[in-house]
Amino acid sequence: MATGGRGPVVAMAAGSTLSAASVPLFLLLVLPRVSQAQTFFLPFRQPETCGHNQYFDISALSCVACGANQRQDARGTSCVCLPGFQMISNNGGPDVICKKCPEHMKGVTEDGWNCISCPSGLTAEGKCHCPTGHILVERNVNGTLLSQATCELCDKSENSFMVASALGNRCVRCEPTFINTNRSCACSEPNILTGGLCFSSTGNFPLRMISTARYGELGVSFTSEWFAKYLQSSASACRVYGNLTSCQALGNMCVMNMNSYDSSTFDACGLFQVIFENTAALGTVHSVSFWRQNLPWLFYGDQLGLAPQILSTTPLPTNFSFKGENQNTKLKFVAASYDVRGNFLKWQTLEGGVLQLCPDTETRLNAAYSFGTTYQQSCEIPIPKILTDFPNPTFYDVYLEYTDENQHQYIWAVPVLNLNLQHKKMFVNQDSSSGKWLLTRRIFLVDALSGRENDLGSQPSFIRVATQISLSIHLVPNTKNGNIYPPLITIAYSDIDVKDPNSQSVKVSFSVTYEMDQGEAHVQTDIALGVLGGLAILSSLLKTAGWKRRIGSPMIDLQTVTKFLVYYAGDLANVFFIITVGTGLYWLIFFKAQKSVSVLLPVPAQEERFVTYVGCGFALKALQFLHKLISQITIDIFFIDWERPKGKVLKAVEGEGGVRSATVPVSIWRTYFVANEWNEIQTVRKINPLFQVLTVLFLLEVVGFKNLALMDSSSSLSRSPRSYIAPYSRILRYAVSSALWLVIGIIQIVFFAVFYERFIEDKIRQFVDLCCMSNISVFLLSHRCFGYYIHGRSVHGHADTNMEEMNMNLKREAENLCSQRGLVPNTDGQTFQIAISSQMRQHYDRIHETLTRKNGPARLLSSSGSTFEQSVKAYHTMNKFLGSFIDHVHKEMDYFIKDKLLLERILGMEFMEPMEKSIFYNDEGYSFSSVLYYGNEATLLIYDLMFFCVVDLACQNFILAAFLTYLQQEIFRFIRNAVGQKNLASKTLVDQRFLI
């Protein structure tokens, strides 16, 4: 075992192995023991905080002193010898040995290993110095060190044209522009020296160039150091020599100035336009009139109306399909990239987040180029990160790669709409009319270079960031094969004044949208709305006419107009509901199920009309629901008790001290019992609201039906957490939730009607049976002259009896040993729609006014005795009057029974008016439930559905929508029961305290 300075080291033979059991013992032998008092913190040091005689130890992460005669090197991570000292050895870090040079050889060679005599003096670093135009020679050709360094003058004559290199260590040929212009290595006046190039002043190129960088968003313009150094040279080299790199660099400077130009100024874009106009003789590239030979393609031209032609005239010669053998869902975008100096970098695909500043996984970044997937990405990036990642801008010319029918590969130039472009000092690309747009080609993401004022190595005063990049794809109208027009890149830059970069950040976004012309869909929707709206008016007129008959008023007044509007609101709500559900299901089915792409989802701006329809439908449906609710809680109802007294009893007489015989009183408890049952069935529904809400929520959130509402082509109900999740379409969310709500609701209604009511419980029919068993009929008026009658008169003559007699009566009825329950002898018809005459209604109102003259039955027990007796008398009078009316006692107010015509049933109105006699219509459908929740299930179901959808459209949250929907159901149910109880008590003299 050998030991070093920092702990034990175990020497093992090559190829030896350790068993699993021996590993812990081995670790104990090898690793140093850690005491309990040992700590693991250390001071934090930065390399730049080390002193001049210290270096930064990259292992210990701390500053360490250099050795004798040494100082910190340029990087700060090792040491070098002081001036006048040569290196003897150098193993890195402080392991450097330096030796002082002798007096006659005070200079040190460039590599630092030797001392040498310097006849022309020394630099501050102790190296030999040579005059301008000379190169330093320290060694022979074979590497032998000279005893004295020499400075050799490069030959500038016409035979050689040589000058010293920038490092001064070799002679290189003069820059060609110097030779071409002056036939020498000097650029003397009147020639122009700019950007390290020499140009003749006799040319016709503009001399007064503007090296200005404009930041229109901040309203700032200043002289850019980059433009001042390289604008004129790039423009001159491009114009005079047709230098490809210089032309690209000039184009880049134009793009850095947002492609903005004015014919009266000679800035980057102005110079580019001058060169473009004066090089027409060179011809075009690939027959593109906007693409001049040697020049980059920056503009599409400034003619008005040109943009619509480029964007919507020629479809791409390729097809896209979501499914099938020819599935094609990949947008293959490629870009030719250039650096700021105009050098071509490479062809590269846009996948991997080339244009996406926000970081993410490669799978999610690449989802942006999946056809049919609406893509949205946004984030906030600190300014220091932008300055670090993008010290110099990179420029992109974007193309869409495609394959034709012959499997030949082509690329299609993708136009750019730069929202910051100014033409004649106007932001023409921000105009709503595409005819005024000026399309461009080249883009960049970050420009932190042109914002440097005096020194290119300093921090920029301003930076320009592409904060919004949107790629929009338009489908060709009426296509069946997935043809699209050329995509459009819309880009918006933000100008940032860099003051305190550590506290500044910028929000950026990237999106891909798909659009198609919605004009035809809007026309079809308008036609459907017009046709169904006309039918709604006709339906509302019929309902109003039926209502006028039922209230017995032939005159058209303000109340009639109001009623018509309320009916029309309900019918129009149904129209909006039909249109919106139909529209939503159309987009859901045809978009998700299509193979070759023929439809694309509406973008959010195109959804506004649909959302407006949904909002209008909900508002009108809410009005209809409130109207029905108010109508139900304001009905007239009376329970007719057919029970008669049984004999007489002896009763004590107050104040007389004696007794006398009196009629046996009829029990009120049967009436209370029937009233309670009526109160219970007021809010009975054909569906379970809680089950409805929870089931829909389960299917949406747990099963994953909500994923069908995503704006992508997938029909899968499950999505991988690692994959990109597209934004939701409001139309698809409405369609999916509406479809599920309707399906679950209809299933519940069918189950309720087919199974539950048949084999478990039918509360409506049970109530009718209860009335018959209690010997109580229900007289109900929903309108002034129209209502319903439930005949509950017992076929046994009385119901207030003991258990034995009750069972006997039921047995006799089951064995058909007694008459049937119907109002008409030998029939079973117990429920009727009734249209009463005006005389009958007037007589009813006179008695009813006496019954409810005071504050109501809830205060009867605390009212005076005379008032109570008067109310009781009125109750018995009403009971006797209605009983005698049913028994045909009042010939002047008689009635007859008939069946409704089929057309009357369909239209929901009565053709005959009850002039002299009232009319009882046989009603086997128990239509008295129309004054209950039970008979208005369709209205309630649609109202709840639209409430759920409106909340979801507003907050994009199914859970919140489900919670609020159930909450409002319970609130209205409570209100309906509470107000219904009060109305029931006031109409029937039943004390509200006995209603449960």
PyMOL commands that set and color helices and strands:
alter all, ss='L'
color gray80, all
select helices_A, chain A and resi 20-30+47-49+103-105+176-182+225-241+244-256+268-278+280-282+306-312+362-369+383-389+428-430+434-436+501-503+519-551+558-593+604-633+669-681+689-703+705-709+730-759+763-774+803-814+838-851+857-862+865-886+891-893+902-907+927-931+934-955+958-988+992-994
alter helices_A, ss='H'
color red, helices_A
select strands_A, chain A and resi 2-3+8-9+54-57+62-65+70-72+79-81+85-90+96-100+107-108+115-116+134-139+145-153+162-164+171-173+192-194+197-199+212-215+220-223+284-285+288-292+332-338+344-349+375-382+395-403+409-413+416-418+442-444+446-447+462-474+488-497+505-515+636-641+648-653+658-663+776-781+786-790+831-835+895-898+918-922
alter strands_A, ss='S'
color yellow, strands_A
deselect
rebuild
show_as cartoon
